[in-house]
Amino acid sequence: MLTLHNDATGQPEPFEPLTPERVTMYNCGPTVYQHVHIGNLRSFVFADTLRRALEHNGYEVDQVMNITDVGHLTDDTNDTGNDKVEVQAKKEHKTAEEIAQYYTDAFFSDLEQIGIDRSRIRFPRATEHITQQIELIRQLEEKGVTYTIDDGVYFDTTTAEQYPKLGTIQAEGLQAGARVEENTQKKHSADFALWKFSNADEQRQQEWESPWGKGFPGWHLECSAMAMEYLGVTIDIHTGGIDLAFPHHANEIAQSETATGRPFARYWLHSEHLSLKGEKMAKSKGTSITLDDLHTEDIHPLAFRYWLLTAHYRTPVSFTIDTVRGSQRALERLKAQLEKLPAGGTVPDSYARRITTSLNNDLDTPAVIALIAEILKDDGLSEQDQRAAAEHALTLLGIDIHRFIGKAVLTPDQLPAEVAALLREREVARNEKNFARADELRDEISAAGFEVHDTDTGPELSPLDRQ
């Protein structure tokens, strides 16, 4: 049985959907004002891995991921500042619609490169669901949990049961951890905007009429409105990065459950941070790396996905180019090894069960990767079955090994005679701990057009230029 760590309770729980054999899943998507960074991509790879695990367990998955093209302000916590899409439109001298479309297309391209089939996902946009968002505010207003101040309509969080409702977040810690409150008209520091009024001194590119005045929806509102529009009042699974747990997901829960009187999502799952030099990756801090940046370093998107999956999704990871290059070399070796094996085998039942058990243990992808290495060392299997079992595990991880194009790993008999001689001489120097000579020989091998990778099983060479 599939077990998932539910952040609503802080405990691993057996997964049971509301409807047998069907799962409704909502994933928080990007705000489309810049290229998504690789920290964002971690949450999307996690959601895709979860979908694969659900389907492997026989469920039909109805998956929705929002596109935020309006309403996400530059201060996520206090609903202050300017709309990120509008800011970028001014910066690039384009319309907000052009900005949103350009970065949505770029996001879709990133998904495809990293092994996510976007044809399996519905992508509603916030600007196309203004009516639903206004209706949700109406419902909240009728329940007496909203109030209006100079800059918009707000939700009174003291009216929500157990706010904030997600596991490890404690309500008493809000005041101590809050940023300096800028809006003195708010009743409580945690109250959040449902509808923001347009500034009378400056016309926005994206604004709509509403019963409360011309303006635009708050960031948190769109996910509740679109999740319920497409998946129902109560959904099975809601995911996102851990940075969205508060305030975004806590606010989604508060407004949704207050409006409907029903649970909003039964399982809440979050992927942990991807850090760069010890800091959380963030566009606002200029500490973001994109998939295009990895391309310039000759790192294949599937190698980055593979690196992500070597850690559990609930484990923080620290990004360096060298660690991802190491995963790329591991994937190159794996591809070379698999392509030497004959096709046509079947997955042995024992390994099929162990792979499923690992995946069902809260998506233990590192254990699945370890099993691949074990499979390829198991002399009790035929070569055909080794290949079938390894490829089965890779498919469940979303790694199409035949689409992966890395550098070819060459065996000594594939090398020019002079390069093979240099490599043998280098190994002698290394064994004698003459590292200065070994470095000289590495440079000579490089000058001959080959790159040396020292591994636990000995040196491997690949051509410096991509094949």
C-alpha positions as a Python dict, from the first residue, in 0.01 Angstrom:
ca = {
    (1, 'M'): (0, 0, 0),
    (2, 'L'): (115, 350, -81),
    (3, 'T'): (212, 548, 231),
    (4, 'L'): (258, 927, 216),
    (5, 'H'): (379, 1175, 476),
    (6, 'N'): (80, 1399, 536),
    (7, 'D'): (189, 1747, 647),
    (8, 'A'): (-165, 1810, 772),
    (9, 'T'): (-98, 1563, 1054),
    (10, 'G'): (281, 1547, 1050),
    (11, 'Q'): (264, 1169, 1013),
    (12, 'P'): (305, 905, 739),
    (13, 'E'): (-37, 769, 648),
    (14, 'P'): (-171, 496, 418),
    (15, 'F'): (-315, 664, 110),
    (16, 'E'): (-685, 613, 48),
    (17, 'P'): (-862, 835, -206),
    (18, 'L'): (-1217, 960, -165),
    (19, 'T'): (-1323, 771, -477),
    (20, 'P'): (-1183, 421, -536),
    (21, 'E'): (-935, 403, -825),
    (22, 'R'): (-946, 781, -888),
    (23, 'V'): (-723, 1049, -736),
    (24, 'T'): (-772, 1425, -751),
    (25, 'M'): (-442, 1612, -717),
    (26, 'Y'): (-368, 1984, -722),
    (27, 'N'): (-11, 2112, -759),
    (28, 'C'): (83, 2473, -698),
    (29, 'G'): (233, 2597, -1023),
    (30, 'P'): (452, 2893, -1121),
    (31, 'T'): (399, 3266, -1124),
    (32, 'V'): (483, 3337, -1487),
    (33, 'Y'): (690, 3655, -1475),
    (34, 'Q'): (1037, 3500, -1510),
    (35, 'H'): (1190, 3164, -1596),
    (36, 'V'): (1130, 2909, -1321),
    (37, 'H'): (1447, 2819, -1135),
    (38, 'I'): (1570, 2471, -1054),
    (39, 'G'): (1438, 2502, -698),
    (40, 'N'): (1089, 2545, -843),
    (41, 'L'): (1152, 2249, -1071),
    (42, 'R'): (1216, 2027, -771),
    (43, 'S'): (854, 2065, -662),
    (44, 'F'): (730, 1985, -1014),
    (45, 'V'): (953, 1675, -1044),
    (46, 'F'): (822, 1565, -704),
    (47, 'A'): (459, 1608, -817),
    (48, 'D'): (533, 1413, -1135),
    (49, 'T'): (700, 1133, -938),
    (50, 'L'): (395, 1119, -713),
    (51, 'R'): (164, 1091, -1014),
    (52, 'R'): (374, 806, -1152),
    (53, 'A'): (357, 626, -817),
    (54, 'L'): (-20, 670, -800),
    (55, 'E'): (-64, 536, -1152),
    (56, 'H'): (171, 247, -1076),
    (57, 'N'): (-68, 158, -794),
    (58, 'G'): (-358, 146, -1038),
    (59, 'Y'): (-513, 487, -979),
    (60, 'E'): (-644, 719, -1247),
    (61, 'V'): (-505, 1064, -1162),
    (62, 'D'): (-686, 1390, -1236),
    (63, 'Q'): (-400, 1638, -1202),
    (64, 'V'): (-435, 2018, -1205),
    (65, 'M'): (-156, 2275, -1182),
    (66, 'N'): (-232, 2646, -1175),
    (67, 'I'): (-64, 2917, -1380),
    (68, 'T'): (-45, 3238, -1174),
    (69, 'D'): (-61, 3525, -1422),
    (70, 'V'): (-206, 3791, -1189),
    (71, 'G'): (-229, 3878, -822),
    (72, 'H'): (105, 3755, -686),
    (73, 'L'): (250, 4061, -515),
    (74, 'T'): (617, 4127, -447),
    (75, 'D'): (568, 4069, -73),
    (76, 'D'): (428, 3718, -32),
    (77, 'T'): (356, 3759, 338),
    (78, 'N'): (186, 4095, 372),
    (79, 'D'): (2, 4129, 38),
    (80, 'T'): (194, 4448, -32),
    (81, 'G'): (408, 4577, -315),
    (82, 'N'): (337, 4542, -685),
    (83, 'D'): (207, 4258, -898),
    (84, 'K'): (507, 4056, -1021),
    (85, 'V'): (369, 4013, -1372),
    (86, 'E'): (297, 4386, -1406),
    (87, 'V'): (644, 4475, -1276),
    (88, 'Q'): (811, 4249, -1533),
    (89, 'A'): (591, 4384, -1812),
    (90, 'K'): (716, 4736, -1742),
    (91, 'K'): (1073, 4616, -1719),
    (92, 'E'): (1057, 4439, -2057),
    (93, 'H'): (832, 4701, -2222),
    (94, 'K'): (567, 4442, -2300),
    (95, 'T'): (209, 4382, -2204),
    (96, 'A'): (127, 4172, -1900),
    (97, 'E'): (-40, 3922, -2130),
    (98, 'E'): (273, 3894, -2344),
    (99, 'I'): (491, 3841, -2036),
    (100, 'A'): (259, 3574, -1898),
    (101, 'Q'): (238, 3389, -2228),
    (102, 'Y'): (613, 3400, -2291),
    (103, 'Y'): (706, 3261, -1951),
    (104, 'T'): (422, 3007, -1957),
    (105, 'D'): (560, 2871, -2285),
    (106, 'A'): (910, 2865, -2133),
    (107, 'F'): (775, 2676, -1831),
    (108, 'F'): (606, 2417, -2053),
    (109, 'S'): (934, 2369, -2239),
    (110, 'D'): (1118, 2313, -1910),
    (111, 'L'): (862, 2052, -1805),
    (112, 'E'): (905, 1857, -2127),
    (113, 'Q'): (1284, 1869, -2104),
    (114, 'I'): (1284, 1738, -1751),
    (115, 'G'): (1061, 1442, -1833),
    (116, 'I'): (715, 1568, -1736),
    (117, 'D'): (435, 1490, -1979),
    (118, 'R'): (225, 1806, -1960),
    (119, 'S'): (-50, 1650, -2172),
    (120, 'R'): (-148, 1461, -1854),
    (121, 'I'): (-202, 1783, -1658),
    (122, 'R'): (-462, 2061, -1678),
    (123, 'F'): (-319, 2412, -1644),
    (124, 'P'): (-591, 2668, -1558),
    (125, 'R'): (-485, 3033, -1549),
    (126, 'A'): (-585, 3279, -1280),
    (127, 'T'): (-694, 3545, -1530),
    (128, 'E'): (-939, 3301, -1689),
    (129, 'H'): (-1115, 3232, -1357),
    (130, 'I'): (-1193, 3576, -1219),
    (131, 'T'): (-1566, 3495, -1202),
    (132, 'Q'): (-1502, 3191, -982),
    (133, 'Q'): (-1276, 3392, -754),
    (134, 'I'): (-1532, 3670, -712),
    (135, 'E'): (-1796, 3408, -630),
    (136, 'L'): (-1573, 3260, -360),
    (137, 'I'): (-1533, 3604, -201),
    (138, 'R'): (-1915, 3642, -210),
    (139, 'Q'): (-1952, 3316, -16),
    (140, 'L'): (-1703, 3432, 245),
    (141, 'E'): (-1869, 3771, 271),
    (142, 'E'): (-2206, 3606, 334),
    (143, 'K'): (-2050, 3418, 625),
    (144, 'G'): (-1930, 3743, 778),
    (145, 'V'): (-1558, 3663, 770),
    (146, 'T'): (-1440, 3944, 542),
    (147, 'Y'): (-1386, 4316, 590),
    (148, 'T'): (-1296, 4602, 360),
    (149, 'I'): (-1021, 4859, 412),
    (150, 'D'): (-863, 5120, 188),
    (151, 'D'): (-661, 4880, -30),
    (152, 'G'): (-893, 4580, -56),
    (153, 'V'): (-1114, 4309, 88),
    (154, 'Y'): (-952, 4092, 355),
    (155, 'F'): (-1016, 3758, 523),
    (156, 'D'): (-1033, 3767, 903),
    (157, 'T'): (-811, 3475, 1004),
    (158, 'T'): (-944, 3470, 1361),
    (159, 'T'): (-1270, 3332, 1220),
    (160, 'A'): (-1097, 3027, 1071),
    (161, 'E'): (-1080, 2709, 1274),
    (162, 'Q'): (-730, 2630, 1403),
    (163, 'Y'): (-556, 2888, 1185),
    (164, 'P'): (-300, 2814, 1051),
    (165, 'K'): (-398, 2453, 1008),
    (166, 'L'): (-88, 2289, 859),
    (167, 'G'): (109, 2053, 1084),
    (168, 'T'): (429, 2214, 1205),
    (169, 'I'): (313, 2576, 1189),
    (170, 'Q'): (211, 2709, 1529),
    (171, 'A'): (-30, 3002, 1551),
    (172, 'E'): (147, 3146, 1856),
    (173, 'G'): (465, 3175, 1650),
    (174, 'L'): (311, 3399, 1388),
    (175, 'Q'): (353, 3728, 1570),
    (176, 'A'): (713, 3664, 1665),
    (177, 'G'): (805, 3550, 1315),
    (178, 'A'): (605, 3803, 1120),
    (179, 'R'): (763, 4075, 911),
    (180, 'V'): (710, 4433, 1014),
    (181, 'E'): (341, 4499, 952),
    (182, 'E'): (295, 4769, 692),
    (183, 'N'): (-83, 4782, 671),
    (184, 'T'): (-209, 4928, 998),
    (185, 'Q'): (-572, 4900, 888),
    (186, 'K'): (-567, 4520, 898),
    (187, 'K'): (-737, 4376, 1204),
    (188, 'H'): (-472, 4109, 1255),
    (189, 'S'): (-122, 4067, 1113),
    (190, 'A'): (-207, 3730, 951),
    (191, 'D'): (-520, 3856, 770),
    (192, 'F'): (-479, 3830, 393),
    (193, 'A'): (-620, 3997, 84),
    (194, 'L'): (-900, 3838, -114),
    (195, 'W'): (-942, 4131, -353),
    (196, 'K'): (-701, 4421, -401),
    (197, 'F'): (-824, 4756, -527),
    (198, 'S'): (-653, 4920, -822),
    (199, 'N'): (-453, 5230, -742),
    (200, 'A'): (-653, 5531, -858),
    (201, 'D'): (-329, 5707, -959),
    (202, 'E'): (-208, 5433, -1192),
    (203, 'Q'): (-404, 5214, -1430),
    (204, 'R'): (-314, 4848, -1418),
    (205, 'Q'): (-295, 4632, -1731),
    (206, 'Q'): (-495, 4357, -1558),
    (207, 'E'): (-796, 4468, -1352),
    (208, 'W'): (-1163, 4377, -1331),
    (209, 'E'): (-1488, 4516, -1199),
    (210, 'S'): (-1621, 4353, -883),
    (211, 'P'): (-1897, 4421, -625),
    (212, 'W'): (-1630, 4580, -405),
    (213, 'G'): (-1458, 4794, -666),
    (214, 'K'): (-1220, 4769, -959),
    (215, 'G'): (-916, 4558, -885),
    (216, 'F'): (-771, 4209, -899),
    (217, 'P'): (-776, 3890, -690),
    (218, 'G'): (-533, 3808, -412),
    (219, 'W'): (-269, 3545, -473),
    (220, 'H'): (-415, 3281, -238),
    (221, 'L'): (-766, 3299, -380),
    (222, 'E'): (-693, 3152, -723),
    (223, 'C'): (-579, 2810, -601),
    (224, 'S'): (-889, 2755, -389),
    (225, 'A'): (-1122, 2868, -667),
    (226, 'M'): (-958, 2665, -943),
    (227, 'A'): (-899, 2352, -735),
    (228, 'M'): (-1267, 2339, -642),
    (229, 'E'): (-1377, 2430, -996),
    (230, 'Y'): (-1190, 2138, -1153),
    (231, 'L'): (-1155, 1879, -876),
    (232, 'G'): (-1440, 1934, -633),
    (233, 'V'): (-1493, 2082, -289),
    (234, 'T'): (-1263, 1828, -124),
    (235, 'I'): (-957, 1702, -311),
    (236, 'D'): (-734, 1408, -231),
    (237, 'I'): (-385, 1558, -257),
    (238, 'H'): (-242, 1910, -261),
    (239, 'T'): (132, 1961, -318),
    (240, 'G'): (386, 2240, -341),
    (241, 'G'): (728, 2348, -222),
    (242, 'I'): (778, 2375, 154),
    (243, 'D'): (802, 2755, 124),
    (244, 'L'): (432, 2759, 28),
    (245, 'A'): (314, 2589, 348),
    (246, 'F'): (279, 2930, 508),
    (247, 'P'): (122, 3161, 427),
    (248, 'H'): (-10, 3033, 94),
    (249, 'H'): (-139, 2688, 182),
    (250, 'A'): (-255, 2790, 529),
    (251, 'N'): (-459, 3068, 367),
    (252, 'E'): (-599, 2835, 103),
    (253, 'I'): (-723, 2604, 376),
    (254, 'A'): (-874, 2888, 579),
    (255, 'Q'): (-1074, 3044, 296),
    (256, 'S'): (-1179, 2715, 134),
    (257, 'E'): (-1296, 2539, 448),
    (258, 'T'): (-1468, 2849, 581),
    (259, 'A'): (-1657, 2889, 253),
    (260, 'T'): (-1765, 2526, 216),
    (261, 'G'): (-1764, 2385, 568),
    (262, 'R'): (-1580, 2083, 424),
    (263, 'P'): (-1215, 1970, 434),
    (264, 'F'): (-1023, 2126, 143),
    (265, 'A'): (-749, 1867, 87),
    (266, 'R'): (-701, 1536, 267),
    (267, 'Y'): (-326, 1495, 209),
    (268, 'W'): (-78, 1785, 203),
    (269, 'L'): (269, 1708, 69),
    (270, 'H'): (564, 1945, 34),
    (271, 'S'): (906, 1909, -124),
    (272, 'E'): (1195, 2057, 69),
    (273, 'H'): (1423, 2346, -27),
    (274, 'L'): (1697, 2331, -286),
    (275, 'S'): (1970, 2563, -161),
    (276, 'L'): (2261, 2735, -331),
    (277, 'K'): (2565, 2815, -115),
    (278, 'G'): (2361, 2756, 196),
    (279, 'E'): (2072, 2985, 100),
    (280, 'K'): (1728, 2902, -33),
    (281, 'M'): (1717, 2960, -406),
    (282, 'A'): (1505, 3268, -480),
    (283, 'K'): (1450, 3494, -779),
    (284, 'S'): (1414, 3797, -552),
    (285, 'K'): (1764, 3742, -410),
    (286, 'G'): (1926, 3682, -746),
    (287, 'T'): (2023, 3331, -633),
    (288, 'S'): (1832, 3139, -896),
    (289, 'I'): (1965, 2901, -1160),
    (290, 'T'): (1752, 2797, -1456),
    (291, 'L'): (1749, 2494, -1681),
    (292, 'D'): (1909, 2709, -1951),
    (293, 'D'): (2199, 2775, -1713),
    (294, 'L'): (2248, 2400, -1678),
    (295, 'H'): (2252, 2366, -2057),
    (296, 'T'): (2545, 2608, -2073),
    (297, 'E'): (2729, 2376, -1833),
    (298, 'D'): (2656, 2077, -2061),
    (299, 'I'): (2422, 1925, -1803),
    (300, 'H'): (2127, 1736, -1950),
    (301, 'P'): (1786, 1808, -1786),
    (302, 'L'): (1734, 1437, -1718),
    (303, 'A'): (2067, 1425, -1535),
    (304, 'F'): (1939, 1705, -1311),
    (305, 'R'): (1617, 1509, -1253),
    (306, 'Y'): (1823, 1201, -1168),
    (307, 'W'): (2028, 1405, -919),
    (308, 'L'): (1710, 1533, -753),
    (309, 'L'): (1581, 1178, -712),
    (310, 'T'): (1900, 1059, -542),
    (311, 'A'): (1764, 1249, -238),
    (312, 'H'): (1424, 1201, -76),
    (313, 'Y'): (1180, 1481, -162),
    (314, 'R'): (1149, 1575, 207),
    (315, 'T'): (1528, 1616, 244),
    (316, 'P'): (1684, 1959, 182),
    (317, 'V'): (1948, 1945, -92),
    (318, 'S'): (2239, 2175, -171),
    (319, 'F'): (2309, 2239, -538),
    (320, 'T'): (2655, 2254, -688),
    (321, 'I'): (2755, 2207, -1049),
    (322, 'D'): (3003, 1938, -947),
    (323, 'T'): (2744, 1724, -765),
    (324, 'V'): (2506, 1736, -1061),
    (325, 'R'): (2793, 1659, -1298),
    (326, 'G'): (2862, 1356, -1083),
    (327, 'S'): (2502, 1240, -1131),
    (328, 'Q'): (2531, 1301, -1503),
    (329, 'R'): (2840, 1080, -1522),
    (330, 'A'): (2658, 812, -1322),
    (331, 'L'): (2369, 827, -1568),
    (332, 'E'): (2611, 812, -1862),
    (333, 'R'): (2768, 498, -1716),
    (334, 'L'): (2425, 349, -1652),
    (335, 'K'): (2314, 414, -2010),
    (336, 'A'): (2635, 262, -2149),
    (337, 'Q'): (2589, -44, -1929),
    (338, 'L'): (2225, -93, -2028),
    (339, 'E'): (2289, -54, -2397),
    (340, 'K'): (2541, -339, -2382),
    (341, 'L'): (2273, -573, -2249),
    (342, 'P'): (2030, -755, -2480),
    (343, 'A'): (1665, -647, -2477),
    (344, 'G'): (1361, -873, -2453),
    (345, 'G'): (1370, -973, -2087),
    (346, 'T'): (1103, -956, -1816),
    (347, 'V'): (1111, -791, -1476),
    (348, 'P'): (1164, -1058, -1207),
    (349, 'D'): (880, -1061, -952),
    (350, 'S'): (1116, -1022, -658),
    (351, 'Y'): (1261, -698, -794),
    (352, 'A'): (924, -570, -914),
    (353, 'R'): (794, -606, -557),
    (354, 'R'): (1099, -438, -403),
    (355, 'I'): (1084, -146, -645),
    (356, 'T'): (715, -99, -570),
    (357, 'T'): (775, -126, -195),
    (358, 'S'): (1041, 144, -209),
    (359, 'L'): (828, 376, -421),
    (360, 'N'): (528, 318, -194),
    (361, 'N'): (733, 410, 112),
    (362, 'D'): (662, 783, 75),
    (363, 'L'): (836, 792, -265),
    (364, 'D'): (1173, 658, -150),
    (365, 'T'): (1346, 732, -479),
    (366, 'P'): (1701, 692, -341),
    (367, 'A'): (1612, 332, -253),
    (368, 'V'): (1484, 271, -607),
    (369, 'I'): (1810, 405, -750),
    (370, 'A'): (2008, 180, -516),
    (371, 'L'): (1803, -116, -640),
    (372, 'I'): (1903, -39, -999),
    (373, 'A'): (2269, -81, -905),
    (374, 'E'): (2187, -405, -722),
    (375, 'I'): (1997, -541, -1023),
    (376, 'L'): (2288, -484, -1257),
    (377, 'K'): (2524, -667, -1022),
    (378, 'D'): (2294, -967, -972),
    (379, 'D'): (2460, -1258, -1151),
    (380, 'G'): (2153, -1468, -1081),
    (381, 'L'): (1959, -1273, -1343),
    (382, 'S'): (1990, -1306, -1717),
    (383, 'E'): (2126, -1000, -1892),
    (384, 'Q'): (1789, -952, -2060),
    (385, 'D'): (1610, -949, -1724),
    (386, 'Q'): (1870, -718, -1574),
    (387, 'R'): (1800, -466, -1846),
    (388, 'A'): (1422, -505, -1819),
    (389, 'A'): (1422, -457, -1441),
    (390, 'A'): (1656, -157, -1449),
    (391, 'E'): (1458, 15, -1725),
    (392, 'H'): (1134, -55, -1536),
    (393, 'A'): (1271, 128, -1231),
    (394, 'L'): (1399, 418, -1441),
    (395, 'T'): (1060, 455, -1610),
    (396, 'L'): (888, 481, -1272),
    (397, 'L'): (1136, 758, -1185),
    (398, 'G'): (1056, 944, -1507),
    (399, 'I'): (1401, 882, -1658),
    (400, 'D'): (1378, 790, -2026),
    (401, 'I'): (1732, 659, -2050),
    (402, 'H'): (1713, 638, -2429),
    (403, 'R'): (1627, 1009, -2453),
    (404, 'F'): (1920, 1099, -2230),
    (405, 'I'): (2215, 1221, -2435),
    (406, 'G'): (2530, 1253, -2233),
    (407, 'K'): (2890, 1193, -2320),
    (408, 'A'): (2974, 844, -2436),
    (409, 'V'): (3164, 635, -2182),
    (410, 'L'): (3451, 465, -2363),
    (411, 'T'): (3620, 139, -2271),
    (412, 'P'): (4000, 108, -2313),
    (413, 'D'): (3960, -94, -2635),
    (414, 'Q'): (3763, 197, -2786),
    (415, 'L'): (4046, 444, -2727),
    (416, 'P'): (4326, 533, -2967),
    (417, 'A'): (4637, 332, -2878),
    (418, 'E'): (4833, 639, -2767),
    (419, 'V'): (4553, 756, -2536),
    (420, 'A'): (4515, 408, -2386),
    (421, 'A'): (4891, 410, -2318),
    (422, 'L'): (4867, 748, -2144),
    (423, 'L'): (4580, 620, -1934),
    (424, 'R'): (4778, 312, -1826),
    (425, 'E'): (5078, 529, -1736),
    (426, 'R'): (4851, 761, -1536),
    (427, 'E'): (4713, 469, -1334),
    (428, 'V'): (5069, 362, -1248),
    (429, 'A'): (5148, 718, -1134),
    (430, 'R'): (4831, 730, -921),
    (431, 'N'): (4907, 394, -760),
    (432, 'E'): (5258, 522, -677),
    (433, 'K'): (5095, 840, -537),
    (434, 'N'): (5286, 1049, -791),
    (435, 'F'): (4993, 1285, -830),
    (436, 'A'): (5191, 1558, -1004),
    (437, 'R'): (5276, 1318, -1288),
    (438, 'A'): (4917, 1188, -1290),
    (439, 'D'): (4793, 1545, -1340),
    (440, 'E'): (5037, 1598, -1626),
    (441, 'L'): (4912, 1282, -1794),
    (442, 'R'): (4550, 1393, -1743),
    (443, 'D'): (4638, 1715, -1929),
    (444, 'E'): (4795, 1515, -2213),
    (445, 'I'): (4483, 1299, -2239),
    (446, 'S'): (4271, 1615, -2243),
    (447, 'A'): (4487, 1762, -2520),
    (448, 'A'): (4419, 1444, -2717),
    (449, 'G'): (4044, 1518, -2690),
    (450, 'F'): (3931, 1301, -2397),
    (451, 'E'): (3810, 1371, -2045),
    (452, 'V'): (3906, 1143, -1754),
    (453, 'H'): (3654, 1056, -1480),
    (454, 'D'): (3795, 874, -1179),
    (455, 'T'): (3534, 637, -1035),
    (456, 'D'): (3527, 374, -761),
    (457, 'T'): (3569, 106, -1027),
    (458, 'G'): (3853, 277, -1212),
    (459, 'P'): (3899, 558, -1466),
    (460, 'E'): (3649, 622, -1744),
    (461, 'L'): (3697, 838, -2050),
    (462, 'S'): (3457, 1036, -2262),
    (463, 'P'): (3515, 1262, -2562),
    (464, 'L'): (3541, 1631, -2480),
    (465, 'D'): (3297, 1722, -2757),
    (466, 'R'): (2938, 1594, -2748),
    (467, 'Q'): (2862, 1315, -2990),
}
